[in-house]
Amino acid sequence: MSIATSNRPSLDHPATGRRGSRRAMAYTQLAPGYTLSASRLVTTSAASDPVVNACVAANEAARSEHVEIMRGKLLTKALLCDVKPFCATEVLFNHEFWWEAPTLPHVRAMTSRCRTWQRDSDWPMTEPHLTRGSARARSFWDSMRLLANKTLWLHGDSIQLQMCDAALCSLMRSGVAPTPVLGDPSYHPEWISNLSARSGFNFVTTVLPNGARLLCSGLGTFQREQVEMVLPHVHVAVLNFGLHYHSPEHFRGMLQTAIESLRRWQSAVPASRLGIWREASAQHFTTGSYQQGAEQRMAPRGKPCECTPLSEGRQHETGLINLNKASMAMERQFVPNAGLGLLPFFNLTAPRYNMHRAHYCAFSGQKQPGICCDCTHFCYTPLFWDALFGDLYRLVRRSPLYRPVYKASAASWLLNAFRPPHTRRAGKRAGGGAGGGGVVRDPRGRPIGLDTERHGFRTPAG
């Protein structure tokens, strides 16, 4: 699926998916007063529920803004209102990325959800597994503001594309995304256009006020030559291709090759590059992770389906043939050993069996629900992705790539000027950079008068 065309519906298929394992689930706290039911389907009596009616209205409003969906009479959903909790897809907002100035007549009557729905409660769906206090959530801008004049690249499978959509919406919610967020590919910088022509990747990109650039591409298997064409042009690379590998042997081969490409690229300029592998996401088919035909075995054809919770006791989940377990074990072994960052994702997705697109899996030409069952791709909530962005922020902040500069006050400069020469504290760049900054430090090298944790300073020991 290309993500370079505007107003696109998500046309990815769950059969390309797989991922996960199910160990300690760090993100299992339920929102106060919320109880998960055994069944996700809403009864027909709920049709008179005003909350359901509001969901249906929001779905139709978003669908009406997708010209190709309405013209093709597709069943594509922006919101799934016949399940609990309601499930939002990126169709709800991803067409907004190409909207131009709101003064234009065709845009003036539309309300940007990503720019105006600032609170979780503004969105017409509920997050059942996380609370803001427990998730250590951050916006995507929190990571990008640490990367002034640098490029972060998200590349890989369809979950990576979901991550890209969520990142762009997060930037809009933070008020830092330009208008339009994504421009026509013909306006891309020459180096991106050249890379797209050489690699075959369909890039989308946006530039933020501090000069940081987000670059996204996918979908497909790992292509070493093409990936290595792009890597020298970026500073942070976040990769994952696991949805397209369905045996431990194939997954291991891909993982080791991809990690080696990232390791060599990062080690060439370690102070200016950060390689990150996003951890596997859990799948919730009856077979555990995806196996051929699993999307067809969930329910009779034409009937609604439900995805299956992970369970320690089921044989297919504890056996190594199940990539829910095997992929996670390999990633947690190989990625840190290569000196790369591992972005946690499995524990975040493991309990979310009731947050998949399920019976609205096939968006292209689907006339009734239940053609197949998608237990791979996740329903959108802002908090779900903000939890992942929080872990991304912590990886960037701890890396050598992030070296904040602290400026001393005039009083500190004056105090230092009157010290005996052999006791004066030379200004240094935090994180080991040479010279500059004018920081007054204590004997352990810490800036005087600064809260070291709050300001993100790392002492040589930590």
Secondary structure, DSSP 8 states (H G I E B T S, - for coil): --S-STT------GGG------S--TT----TT----S--B--GGGGG-HHHHHHHHHHHHHHHT-HHHHHHT----SEE-SBSS-EE-GGGTGGGGG---TTSHHHHT---HHHH--SGGGSSS--SS--HHHHT---HHHHHTTSTT-EEEEEESHHHHHHHHHHHHHHHHTT---SSSS--GGGS-HHHHHHHHHH----EEEE-TTS-EEEEEE-SS--HHHHHHHGGG-SEEEEE-GGG--SHHHHHHHHHHHHHHHHHHHHHSTTT-EEEEE------BTTBS--TTGGGSSSSTTS--------TT-HHHHSTTSHHHHHHHHHHHHHHHTT-EEE--HHHHTT-TTSEEET----SS--STTSS-EEEEE---HHHHHHHHHHHHHHHHHSTT--------HHHHHHHHTS-GGG-----BTTTB-S-S---B-TTS-BTTS-TTTTT---TT-
